Amino acid sequence: MEILDRPNRAFLTAYNVVFPIWMLLIIPNLIPVTLVANFLIDGAVISFYLVRVNKFPFFRAGDGPDLPVRPSPQAFWRYLLMAVVAGYVADFMGMGVMLLAAEMLPHAVLDIYRVYTGLVSVAVHLLVVLLVGLLVFAFHLWAGRRLLLTWREAFGLGLAMGIITAPWFFLIPTAWFRW
């Protein structure tokens, strides 16, 4: 495919940054699939965590002063939609950092096709994954408090979402997918 053979470093970096964003250049029909997949993955992680801390909005055992305060189902769905959008925003911010690094560092130091060619290349890729994970963590720490979670529960949700939904596929070398 000719689009993969372009020499523009910024373009090549952009499609390498976030899975499955870079796949959209190869298969544009994946846009709806990625949106649904992101929604399902984020929904599963958030739901499992809320069940773990006994604050899932759909299971109410009854009312009473000793029962935990739970978010409404509407608040849960709003939160989930915000989480998906915030995840994409964090991914694109990470892509911006990677584009900046690709422009500042020579190609011999930061190889966007083969992640593991040098220590600096691996470090930059890992730092971008860490940055995106921290952005997701910060969002969930802030938004979790709005979902009626305690600070500790919001911290745990942010930590789980930051680790699980970080763009780990960014560490897969793009050269593996060249035809």
N, C-alpha and C positions, 0 to 999 in steps of 0.2 A: 504494500500500500504506500502510495507516494507521501501521504501525510506523515508517516513515521520516518521518512528519510530527509525531512527538512533540516537544515543545519542550525536553525534558530535555537539557541540554548534556552531562552526564556520559555519558548513554546514547549520544548522537550521537558523542561523542568515542570511546567504546569501540568502536563498530563501524567507525570510520574509521582506527583505529590500525594494525592488522596485516592485510595481505592473506594469506590469504583469510578471516581471522576475521570481518571485517565482512560478507563475503558470506554467512556462515552465517545471518544474520538474513533474508536474501532467499531463500536456497535452503538449508534445513537439511540436505538430502540430500548436501551437499558434504563433510560431516565425514569419511566414509571416503576420499573422493577426496583431500582435503587431507592426511590422514595418509599415504596411499600416495605422493602427490606429494612431500611433505617427505622421506619415507624415501628415495625414488629420487634426489632432488636432492642430499641430504646424502651418500648412498651414492656417487653419481657423483663428487662433488667430492673426497671422502675417498679413493676408489679411484684416481682420476687422480693425486692428489698422492702417494699411496703408491707407485704405479707409477713416478712421476717420480723419487722418491728411492730406488727399488729396494728397497722394504720391503713390497710388497704380499704378503699372506700366502698366496696360492694358487699362486704361481709359485716353486717352489724348484728351483734349478738343480742342487743337490747340497749336500753338506755339506763344510765345510772351515773352517779358521781365517780365511781371507781373505774369506769371504762375509759379507755383512751379516746381523746378527741380525734376524729377522723375527718379527712377532707371529703367533700361531696364528690360524687361521680363527675359532675361538670367541672369542678376544679381539677380533678385528675386528668381529664381529657385535654383541658386547656394547658395544663402543665406538660403533658406528653407532646402536644403540638409545639409548644415553646422549646422543649428539649430537642426535638428534631431540627428545628430552625437554628437553635443555638449551636448544635453539633455541626451543621453545615457552615455556619459563620466561622466557627473555630477552625474547621478544615481549610476554609479559604484564607483565613489569617495565617495559618501555617504555610499555605502555598505561597502567600506573599513573602513570608520570611525566607522560604526556600528560593524564590525567584531573586530576592535581594542577595542571598548568599551566592547564588550561581553567577550573578553579575559581578560580585566583588572578588570571588576566588577564581583562580585559573582552572581551566578544565582538567589539567593534570592532577589537581588537588581534590576537586569536587567532581566526581564522575557520576552523572545522573543516569547513565545506562547500567553501570555496574556498581552497586552500592558498596561492595566490600573490596574495592581496589586499594584503599588506603585508610589509614587511621582517621584522617581529617574528614574524609567522605563519610565514613561510618558515624563519626561523632556528630557531624552536621545533621545527618538523617535522624539519628537518635534524639538529638536536641529538638528537632522539629516535632517528632512524635511526642516527646515530653512536653513541649510547649502547648500543643493541641490538647493533650490530656489535662494539663493544668488549667487551660481555659475552660474545658468542659467541667472540671472539678469546681472551679470558681463559680460558674453559672449555677450548678446544682446546689452549691453551698448557699448562694444568695436566694435562689428560687425555692429551694426546699423549705426555707423558713416561711415563705408565703404559702406553702402547702400544709401548714400547721404542723410541721415537724419541729422537734426540739433542735437545738444547735448540734448536739451530738448525732442525732438521726440524720440531719441535713449533711453533716460532715461525712458520715458513712455512705449516704447515697451519692454524694459528690465523688468520694473516693472510688466507689464501685463503678460509677459511670465513667469517670476519668480513666480508669485502668482498662475496663472492658471495651469501651467505645473509642479509644485512641486509634489513630489510623495505622495499625500495625502492618497492614499490607504495604505501606510505604517502604518497608524494609525489604520487599521483594524486588530484585533487580528487574528493571524494565527490559533489559536485553534478553531476558528469557522469553519475552512475548513478541519479539521481532520475527517477521516472516521473511 
